[in-house]
């Protein structure tokens, strides 16, 4: 979406989300001017545009702050059961979350979300974003996502007795002796989750506000998929939707029957696959829940992010794995563009890909490749061997910010360029992807589970290492739901 479209959308609907998108677009335009000028002075035209954009950026930031304050007030008012101050909702007061009405559990969950006591462990730089995301999930009621179920789970797992039981479980394992209150809290979560939490196959449900399937951490590998793909949270085993590559319009003479241009509708299904994560740790677990929760959130979030990127890229789509974007497009012949010269990557290949991508998918298009392919494309710059006048390079930049004016993302789970990483002209490689990533869907089932390994055993000596470990599992799926929205450069 270009800057003018972002402006129109923000004016039509000045939500914090739309205003933040406009702010990001303005910043991208400022970076483009700066990159074009390089180390030299701005031209008069650039200087004038820079000043206008800078003033617009300041005004937009101020509007964002105003709208965010107004939204927080609206959210806060919704979390009160009375119009009189002093009667604020107590999330845990006199309610059985297993069978309370949907509206009541949602209201109490929103009140909990607004409590600093229960969100203090979240880093300050993402706290507001997480609160907004969870609030949206709580209000979602579709065939794929049951917000009231999440509200029940949230109230049950954020209860102080369940938190205490969870901490003690992580510290001491399944043999821990629970207090009567802790045992009741665990049984309540067990019933809500619909699974056993007492045997070796069940484990403990992760409290909602440290659950990586809800918080969506993306640390470690630069997990751009969560930024550019369509991410759906689900409470069932698979995401079910409807997609279409678009309808067809026709010109018709007056009085002549209209031509049927109905779109062909598909009903894609993206099943959630189980991803397990084994994390060894040596830190001591104390009695301070915010500190414990912050540490646990980081450990569990970091640990499986890398594997998710690999699955979203090259997952085989088998019983055990999600379908990665490369796998999906390698099975879609119409989305494949072959290199012009076997074993070579040339500027004309990029042109062929862009030309082949249907124009309706170009406006929101993004590129993705491995670092070595990006380096090869940087080598297209004019003045270099085999250079092309359409390309330029700024060696002070870490990477290519954009190609054909569209953002460029790095993913080293994609194939290397020819002559690197063992890639030869005879290899079956997929070098570069361009497309509208809103048509690549990630389905994350809400709710992760952990079990503790009381003692990590050294494989050589057979003796304990002095470490413990957590085995976490969650369910995530992915697939392309409109293959025609992408083009992939291949060398068969």
Backbone torsions as a table, in degrees:
resi	resn	phi	psi	omega
1	UNK	NA	127.2	-176.9
2	UNK	-80.9	173.8	-172.6
3	UNK	-63.4	-39.8	-178.8
4	UNK	-64.2	-39.2	177.6
5	UNK	-66.2	-38.2	177.3
6	UNK	-63.5	-38.6	178.1
7	UNK	-63.3	-46.3	-178.6
8	UNK	-61.9	-42.0	-178.8
9	UNK	-66.4	-40.4	179.5
10	UNK	-67.0	-34.4	178.3
11	UNK	-72.1	-39.2	-179.0
12	UNK	-71.0	-36.4	-177.8
13	UNK	-143.2	85.9	-173.1
14	UNK	-78.3	57.6	175.7
15	UNK	-78.4	158.1	176.6
16	UNK	-55.0	-37.0	-179.6
17	UNK	-63.9	-46.0	-179.8
18	UNK	-68.5	-36.9	178.4
19	UNK	-68.4	-37.8	176.7
20	UNK	-65.4	-37.5	176.7
21	UNK	-62.9	-40.3	177.2
22	UNK	-64.4	-43.9	177.5
23	UNK	-57.4	-44.9	179.7
24	UNK	-64.0	-37.8	178.1
25	UNK	-65.4	-39.5	177.3
26	UNK	-64.3	-43.1	179.2
27	UNK	-62.9	-37.3	177.5
28	UNK	-64.5	-39.4	178.2
29	UNK	-65.8	-39.5	177.1
30	UNK	-64.6	-41.3	177.6
31	UNK	-63.1	-37.8	-179.9
32	UNK	-63.5	-41.5	177.8
33	UNK	-63.9	-44.7	-179.7
34	UNK	-62.2	-43.4	179.7
35	UNK	-65.0	-38.1	-179.5
36	UNK	-66.9	-34.8	-179.4
37	UNK	-78.1	-24.6	-179.0
38	UNK	63.3	-133.8	-179.5
39	UNK	-90.3	-3.2	-179.2
40	UNK	-86.6	177.4	178.4
41	UNK	-75.3	156.6	175.2
42	UNK	-72.8	144.4	173.1
43	UNK	-70.7	164.1	177.4
44	UNK	-55.3	-41.0	179.1
45	UNK	-65.3	-43.5	178.8
46	UNK	-64.3	-41.0	-179.7
47	UNK	-62.3	-41.5	-179.8
48	UNK	-66.2	-43.2	179.7
49	UNK	-68.1	-37.9	179.1
50	UNK	-59.6	-45.6	-178.4
51	UNK	-63.2	-42.6	179.8
52	UNK	-63.9	-43.3	179.9
53	UNK	-67.3	-38.1	-179.8
54	UNK	-63.7	-41.6	177.6
55	UNK	-67.0	-40.0	178.3
56	UNK	-65.0	-37.1	178.9
57	UNK	-62.9	-45.8	179.7
58	UNK	-61.6	-43.6	179.5
59	UNK	-64.9	-38.8	-179.6
60	UNK	-67.3	-41.8	177.7
61	UNK	-60.1	-41.0	178.5
62	UNK	-64.5	-40.3	177.9
63	UNK	-64.7	-38.5	178.7
64	UNK	-60.7	-46.1	-179.8
65	UNK	-61.6	-41.2	179.0
66	UNK	-64.1	-46.8	-179.0
67	UNK	-66.5	-37.8	178.7
68	UNK	-64.7	-40.2	177.1
69	UNK	-63.1	-44.2	179.9
70	UNK	-63.5	-39.6	-179.8
71	UNK	-66.7	-39.0	178.3
72	UNK	-63.9	-37.0	176.8
73	UNK	-64.4	-45.2	179.1
74	UNK	-60.7	-44.8	179.1
75	UNK	-61.4	-43.3	-177.6
76	UNK	-64.3	-40.7	-179.8
77	UNK	-64.7	-34.5	179.0
78	UNK	-69.2	-19.5	-177.5
79	UNK	-92.7	10.3	176.9
80	UNK	-106.3	135.9	179.5
81	UNK	-86.4	-5.4	-179.7
82	UNK	-139.0	155.3	176.0
83	UNK	-78.9	-5.2	-179.9
84	UNK	-97.9	129.4	177.2
85	UNK	-67.0	148.8	-178.8
86	UNK	102.3	-5.5	179.0
87	UNK	-121.0	42.1	-176.8
88	UNK	-66.4	151.4	-178.0
89	UNK	-63.2	130.0	167.6
90	UNK	-96.2	111.5	-172.7
91	UNK	-57.3	-27.1	-171.9
92	UNK	-113.0	9.9	-173.2
93	UNK	-86.1	109.1	170.0
94	UNK	61.1	46.3	179.8
95	UNK	-139.0	138.5	171.5
96	UNK	-100.3	102.1	-171.3
97	UNK	-67.1	-13.0	-178.0
98	UNK	-70.8	-31.9	-176.1
99	UNK	-133.7	12.6	177.2
100	UNK	-68.7	154.9	178.8
101	UNK	-57.1	150.6	-177.8
102	UNK	-57.2	-46.1	-177.1
103	UNK	-62.0	-36.7	-178.6
104	UNK	-70.5	-44.2	-178.9
105	UNK	-68.1	-33.9	177.9
106	UNK	-66.6	-42.7	179.3
107	UNK	-62.1	-41.6	-179.3
108	UNK	-69.9	-37.2	178.4
109	UNK	-65.3	-38.4	177.0
110	UNK	-66.1	-36.8	176.5
111	UNK	-63.9	-41.9	177.2
112	UNK	-61.4	-41.8	-178.4
113	UNK	-63.9	-27.2	-179.2
114	UNK	-86.6	-3.3	-177.5
115	UNK	-86.7	124.1	178.8
116	UNK	-62.8	-30.6	179.8
117	UNK	-57.3	-37.2	-174.9
118	UNK	-95.9	-7.3	179.5
119	UNK	-119.6	7.8	-175.1
120	UNK	-64.4	-25.1	-178.1
121	UNK	-76.8	-15.4	-178.7
122	UNK	-74.9	135.1	177.1
123	UNK	-55.6	139.9	-175.1
124	UNK	-60.1	-29.2	-177.0
125	UNK	-75.1	-13.8	179.0
126	UNK	-124.0	0.6	-173.9
127	UNK	-59.5	-48.0	-178.5
128	UNK	-63.3	-41.6	179.6
129	UNK	-62.2	-43.6	179.6
130	UNK	-65.2	-43.3	179.0
131	UNK	-60.1	-42.9	178.9
132	UNK	-64.0	-42.1	-178.3
133	UNK	-65.1	-45.9	-179.0
134	UNK	-67.0	-38.2	178.0
135	UNK	-60.0	-40.3	178.2
136	UNK	-64.5	-41.6	179.2
137	UNK	-63.7	-40.0	-179.3
138	UNK	-62.7	-30.4	-178.6
139	UNK	-90.3	-2.6	-176.7
140	UNK	-85.0	131.3	178.0
141	UNK	-139.2	92.6	179.5
142	UNK	-133.0	-179.7	178.5
143	UNK	-71.1	-16.4	179.2
144	UNK	-98.9	-27.2	-174.4
145	UNK	-134.9	120.9	178.6
146	UNK	-105.1	98.0	-177.3
147	UNK	-63.2	-31.8	179.8
148	UNK	-68.5	-33.6	176.1
149	UNK	-64.7	-41.5	177.6
150	UNK	-63.6	-38.3	178.5
151	UNK	-61.4	-43.8	178.6
152	UNK	-62.6	-44.4	-179.5
153	UNK	-64.2	-38.7	-179.0
154	UNK	-64.9	-46.7	179.3
155	UNK	-63.2	-36.5	-177.7
156	UNK	-74.0	-40.0	-175.8
157	UNK	-85.5	-20.9	177.7
158	UNK	-90.9	-0.5	173.3
159	UNK	-60.9	138.4	-175.0
160	UNK	-60.0	-30.8	-179.2
161	UNK	-73.3	-36.5	176.7
162	UNK	-70.8	-39.6	177.0
163	UNK	-57.8	-43.8	178.7
164	UNK	-62.8	-43.7	179.4
165	UNK	-63.8	-40.1	-178.7
166	UNK	-65.8	-43.2	178.2
167	UNK	-61.1	-44.7	-178.1
168	UNK	-67.6	-34.8	177.0
169	UNK	-63.1	-44.9	-179.8
170	UNK	-65.1	-31.1	-178.7
171	UNK	-81.6	-36.2	-169.8
172	UNK	-123.8	-8.6	177.9
173	UNK	88.1	-174.7	-172.9
174	UNK	-68.4	-13.7	-178.6
175	UNK	-82.4	-1.1	-178.1
176	UNK	-59.8	140.5	177.4
177	UNK	-92.0	120.0	-176.2
178	UNK	-92.8	151.9	171.3
179	UNK	-72.6	162.3	177.6
180	UNK	-55.8	-39.5	179.7
181	UNK	-66.1	-41.6	178.5
182	UNK	-64.6	-41.8	-179.6
183	UNK	-63.3	-41.6	177.9
184	UNK	-64.3	-39.9	179.3
185	UNK	-63.7	-40.5	179.0
186	UNK	-65.1	-42.5	179.7
187	UNK	-63.7	-35.5	178.8
188	UNK	-64.6	-45.1	177.3
189	UNK	-63.0	-39.7	179.1
190	UNK	-57.7	-43.7	-179.1
191	UNK	-69.6	-38.4	180.0
192	UNK	-67.2	-41.6	-179.8
193	UNK	-75.3	-18.1	179.0
194	UNK	69.9	33.7	-178.7
195	UNK	-150.4	161.3	178.1
196	UNK	-78.0	135.9	177.1
197	UNK	-111.6	8.2	-173.7
198	UNK	-105.3	-24.1	-177.8
199	UNK	-97.1	178.3	-172.8
200	UNK	-68.9	-18.5	-178.8
201	UNK	-90.4	-12.9	-172.2
202	UNK	-89.1	-52.8	-177.6
203	UNK	74.5	-171.8	179.5
204	UNK	-112.0	136.5	174.4
205	UNK	-69.2	134.2	-179.7
206	UNK	-74.5	130.2	175.5
207	UNK	-50.8	137.9	-170.2
208	UNK	-53.3	-43.0	-172.5
209	UNK	-83.4	9.9	165.6
210	UNK	-127.0	9.4	-176.0
211	UNK	-79.5	118.5	-178.2
212	UNK	-65.5	-20.5	176.8
213	UNK	-73.6	-12.7	178.8
214	UNK	-110.2	-43.4	-178.6
215	UNK	-70.7	-26.5	178.4
216	UNK	58.8	52.1	175.4
217	UNK	-67.3	149.7	-179.2
218	UNK	-142.2	55.3	-178.3
219	UNK	-93.5	178.1	-179.6
220	UNK	76.0	-116.9	176.5
221	UNK	-60.8	140.1	178.5
222	UNK	-66.4	90.2	-172.7
223	UNK	-80.2	76.0	-177.9
224	UNK	-68.5	-16.0	-177.8
225	UNK	-58.2	-38.8	-178.8
226	UNK	-69.0	-20.1	178.6
227	UNK	-86.1	-39.0	-169.2
228	UNK	-105.1	-23.3	-178.1
229	UNK	-85.5	172.0	173.2
230	UNK	-87.3	115.9	-176.3
231	UNK	-109.1	122.3	179.9
232	UNK	-120.0	129.2	172.1
233	UNK	-88.8	137.6	-177.7
234	UNK	-130.7	159.1	175.6
235	UNK	-119.0	10.4	175.3
236	UNK	-119.8	-166.6	-173.3
237	UNK	-85.6	-15.0	-177.5
238	UNK	-156.2	150.5	175.0
239	UNK	-89.5	132.7	177.6
240	UNK	-121.9	132.8	-177.9
241	UNK	-147.2	-171.5	176.3
242	UNK	-130.0	133.6	178.8
243	UNK	-136.7	160.8	178.6
244	UNK	-152.8	144.1	175.7
245	UNK	-80.9	-2.3	176.5
246	UNK	119.9	157.5	177.0
247	UNK	-90.9	171.9	179.0
248	UNK	-120.0	133.1	179.3
249	UNK	-105.3	152.4	-177.9
250	UNK	-137.4	155.3	168.9
251	UNK	-90.6	137.6	-179.8
252	UNK	-133.2	144.5	175.6
253	UNK	-75.0	146.9	179.7
254	UNK	-57.5	132.8	178.2
255	UNK	84.8	-4.5	-179.8
256	UNK	-97.7	140.0	-178.5
257	UNK	-57.0	138.7	-179.7
258	UNK	-67.2	145.8	176.4
259	UNK	-81.7	135.4	-178.7
260	UNK	-71.9	112.9	178.1
261	UNK	-114.3	25.5	-176.1
262	UNK	-58.6	138.5	178.0
263	UNK	-72.0	151.5	173.0
264	UNK	-85.8	115.3	-177.1
265	UNK	-92.1	135.0	174.8
266	UNK	-111.2	155.2	177.6
267	UNK	-119.6	77.6	-177.0
268	UNK	-67.3	147.4	175.9
269	UNK	-126.8	127.7	178.8
270	UNK	-117.3	102.3	-179.3
271	UNK	-76.2	147.3	177.8
272	UNK	-87.8	129.6	179.9
273	UNK	-105.2	151.9	-178.3
274	UNK	-82.4	129.5	174.6
275	UNK	-117.8	124.7	-179.6
276	UNK	-107.3	145.1	-177.2
277	UNK	-134.1	126.9	179.5
278	UNK	-108.5	121.0	-174.2
279	UNK	-127.7	117.7	174.4
280	UNK	-89.1	145.8	-179.5
281	UNK	-150.5	154.4	-179.3
282	UNK	-124.6	-5.1	-177.0
283	UNK	-67.5	149.4	178.2
284	UNK	-83.8	136.0	178.6
285	UNK	-94.9	118.2	-179.3
286	UNK	-97.6	-163.5	-176.7
287	UNK	-96.6	4.5	-178.6
288	UNK	-91.8	103.1	-174.4
289	UNK	-62.1	-43.3	179.0
290	UNK	-56.9	-41.4	178.5
291	UNK	-66.6	-42.5	177.6
292	UNK	-62.2	-46.2	-177.5
293	UNK	-63.2	-39.9	179.0
294	UNK	-62.4	-44.1	-180.0
295	UNK	-65.5	-44.4	-178.9
296	UNK	-65.1	-40.9	179.5
297	UNK	-60.2	-42.2	179.5
298	UNK	-66.5	-46.5	-177.4
299	UNK	-60.9	-49.2	-176.2
300	UNK	-72.1	-35.4	-179.3
301	UNK	-69.5	-45.7	-178.7
302	UNK	-64.1	-38.0	-165.9
303	UNK	-66.6	-31.4	-176.5
304	UNK	-109.9	-0.4	-179.3
305	UNK	-61.2	-43.1	-177.5
306	UNK	-61.7	-42.5	-179.2
307	UNK	-66.7	-32.6	177.6
308	UNK	-63.6	-42.9	179.7
309	UNK	-60.8	-42.8	178.7
310	UNK	-61.1	-45.2	179.8
311	UNK	-65.2	-41.2	179.4
312	UNK	-66.3	-20.5	-178.0
313	UNK	-93.0	-55.5	-171.1
314	UNK	-124.5	13.3	176.9
315	UNK	-53.4	138.5	-170.8
316	UNK	-81.7	-10.1	-178.7
317	UNK	72.3	22.3	179.5
318	UNK	-85.0	-173.3	178.6
319	UNK	-57.0	-34.9	-174.4
320	UNK	-95.1	-18.8	-171.1
321	UNK	-123.6	151.2	172.1
322	UNK	-71.8	172.1	176.7
323	UNK	-95.2	114.9	179.2
324	UNK	-77.1	161.4	-178.2
325	UNK	-63.4	-38.2	178.7
326	UNK	-65.2	-45.5	179.6
327	UNK	-60.0	-44.6	-178.5
328	UNK	-62.6	-44.4	-176.3
329	UNK	-76.3	-29.5	175.5
330	UNK	-68.2	-16.7	176.3
331	UNK	-95.7	-2.4	-178.9
332	UNK	-112.2	95.5	-173.9
333	UNK	-57.0	-37.1	-176.2
334	UNK	-68.9	-17.8	-179.0
335	UNK	-92.8	-3.0	-174.6
336	UNK	-95.9	136.2	176.2
337	UNK	-121.9	121.0	-179.8
338	UNK	-83.4	147.5	176.8
339	UNK	-63.1	148.2	-177.6
340	UNK	-68.9	-35.3	-179.8
341	UNK	-125.0	124.1	-177.6
342	UNK	-55.3	128.6	177.4
343	UNK	78.4	11.4	179.2
344	UNK	-132.7	149.7	173.7
345	UNK	-117.7	119.4	-173.8
346	UNK	-127.9	160.4	179.6
347	UNK	-55.5	-34.2	-178.5
348	UNK	-64.1	-24.7	178.1
349	UNK	-67.2	-39.3	176.9
350	UNK	-64.3	-42.0	178.5
351	UNK	-61.4	-42.1	179.6
352	UNK	-61.5	-41.7	-179.9
353	UNK	-63.0	-47.1	-178.1
354	UNK	-64.0	-40.4	179.7
355	UNK	-66.0	-34.7	-176.9
356	UNK	-79.5	-21.3	179.9
357	UNK	-72.0	122.8	179.5
358	UNK	-53.1	139.3	-170.7
359	UNK	-61.7	-28.3	-178.8
360	UNK	-68.9	-14.8	178.9
361	UNK	-100.8	-1.9	-175.1
362	UNK	-78.4	-31.3	-173.7
363	UNK	-58.9	-37.1	-179.2
364	UNK	-108.3	22.1	-175.5
365	UNK	-72.8	152.6	174.2
366	UNK	-142.2	154.0	179.5
367	UNK	-104.4	155.2	175.2
368	UNK	-150.5	137.3	176.3
369	UNK	-160.2	174.6	172.0
370	UNK	-75.6	167.2	179.6
371	UNK	-63.1	-38.2	-177.5
372	UNK	-67.9	-34.2	175.4
373	UNK	-68.6	-39.9	176.9
374	UNK	-61.2	-39.7	177.3
375	UNK	-62.3	-38.4	178.4
376	UNK	-64.3	-39.3	179.5
377	UNK	-68.9	-36.0	174.8
378	UNK	-61.1	-29.0	178.7
379	UNK	-72.4	-6.6	176.2
380	UNK	-76.2	-8.0	-173.1
381	UNK	-57.3	143.3	178.6
382	UNK	-56.7	137.2	-179.6
383	UNK	98.7	-15.8	177.3
384	UNK	-95.0	170.7	179.4
385	UNK	-61.1	127.1	-178.7
386	UNK	68.9	24.6	-175.8
387	UNK	-65.9	162.2	-179.2
388	UNK	-132.6	135.7	-175.5
389	UNK	-65.4	-15.8	179.3
390	UNK	-79.4	-8.8	-175.1
391	UNK	-114.6	145.4	173.6
392	UNK	-137.8	168.9	-177.1
393	UNK	-145.7	141.5	173.9
394	UNK	-118.0	106.8	-172.3
395	UNK	-71.8	-9.1	176.1
396	UNK	-81.1	-12.8	178.9
397	UNK	-83.8	144.2	179.7
398	UNK	-67.0	-36.3	-177.3
399	UNK	-155.7	175.7	175.8
400	UNK	-68.8	118.1	179.4
401	UNK	-74.9	-30.8	-176.5
402	UNK	-157.5	154.2	175.6
403	UNK	-134.1	126.6	-173.5
404	UNK	57.6	30.2	178.6
405	UNK	78.3	5.3	-178.4
406	UNK	-112.7	143.0	-175.5
407	UNK	-56.6	148.3	-177.3
408	UNK	-119.5	127.5	-177.3
409	UNK	-118.2	141.9	179.5
410	UNK	-98.7	140.4	179.2
411	UNK	-151.5	102.5	-174.6
412	UNK	-79.6	7.8	168.4
413	UNK	-86.2	-7.0	172.5
414	UNK	-82.7	164.8	-175.1
415	UNK	-66.7	150.9	176.4
416	UNK	-76.8	166.5	176.1
417	UNK	-71.6	163.6	179.1
418	UNK	-58.2	136.7	177.0
419	UNK	85.5	0.5	176.8
420	UNK	-127.5	153.6	176.0
421	UNK	59.5	23.1	179.2
422	UNK	82.1	4.5	-179.8
423	UNK	-77.7	128.8	176.9
424	UNK	-123.0	173.7	-179.3
425	UNK	-66.0	-20.4	-179.7
426	UNK	-84.7	-7.2	-175.5
427	UNK	-75.9	151.7	172.4
428	UNK	-90.6	96.7	-172.4
429	UNK	-123.4	152.5	174.4
430	UNK	-122.4	113.5	-165.8
431	UNK	-96.2	-37.9	-167.9
432	UNK	-151.1	140.0	177.7
433	UNK	-124.1	140.0	169.9
434	UNK	-134.9	141.4	178.6
435	UNK	169.2	179.8	178.1
436	UNK	-92.0	102.9	-171.9
437	UNK	-72.8	-3.7	173.2
438	UNK	-67.0	-13.4	179.1
439	UNK	-99.2	12.0	168.3
440	UNK	-109.4	117.3	-170.2
441	UNK	-107.4	134.5	174.1
442	UNK	-112.9	123.2	178.9
443	UNK	-109.0	118.1	-179.2
444	UNK	-114.0	115.9	176.6
445	UNK	-74.8	129.2	-178.4
446	UNK	-69.4	130.7	174.2
447	UNK	111.9	107.5	175.1
448	UNK	-103.3	159.4	-178.1
449	UNK	-130.6	143.9	178.2
450	UNK	-130.1	151.3	167.6
451	UNK	-128.8	153.9	-179.6
452	UNK	-105.4	139.0	169.2
453	UNK	-97.9	111.7	-170.9
454	UNK	-62.3	-42.1	179.9
455	UNK	-135.6	127.2	173.4
456	UNK	-82.1	128.6	-175.8
457	UNK	-102.3	131.7	176.2
458	UNK	-68.2	128.5	-175.1
459	UNK	-70.4	-19.5	-179.4
460	UNK	-88.6	-49.5	-175.1
461	UNK	-91.0	-21.0	-177.1
462	UNK	75.1	14.4	-179.2
463	UNK	-113.5	157.7	-179.6
464	UNK	-62.1	145.5	-179.8
465	UNK	-91.8	-6.4	-174.6
466	UNK	85.5	11.9	179.8
467	UNK	-116.6	157.7	170.2
468	UNK	-113.9	174.9	179.1
469	UNK	-149.0	155.4	172.6
470	UNK	-116.0	137.9	172.0
471	UNK	-110.7	111.2	-178.8
472	UNK	-109.1	142.4	171.7
473	UNK	-135.7	144.9	178.8
474	UNK	-141.0	177.0	-178.4
475	UNK	-129.2	123.7	-176.1
476	UNK	-140.0	139.7	175.9
477	UNK	-131.7	162.9	176.9
478	UNK	-156.8	155.6	175.6
479	UNK	-176.6	156.8	170.2
480	UNK	-78.5	130.3	179.9
481	UNK	-104.9	-10.2	170.8
482	UNK	-141.7	93.8	-176.6
483	UNK	-61.6	-30.2	-176.5
484	UNK	-69.2	-11.0	178.2
485	UNK	-79.3	0.1	-176.4
486	UNK	-132.2	157.3	167.2
487	UNK	-133.7	139.1	-178.6
488	UNK	-125.7	133.1	-179.1
489	UNK	-89.2	123.7	-175.2
490	UNK	-127.3	161.6	170.4
491	UNK	-134.0	100.8	-177.3
492	UNK	-78.0	NA	NA
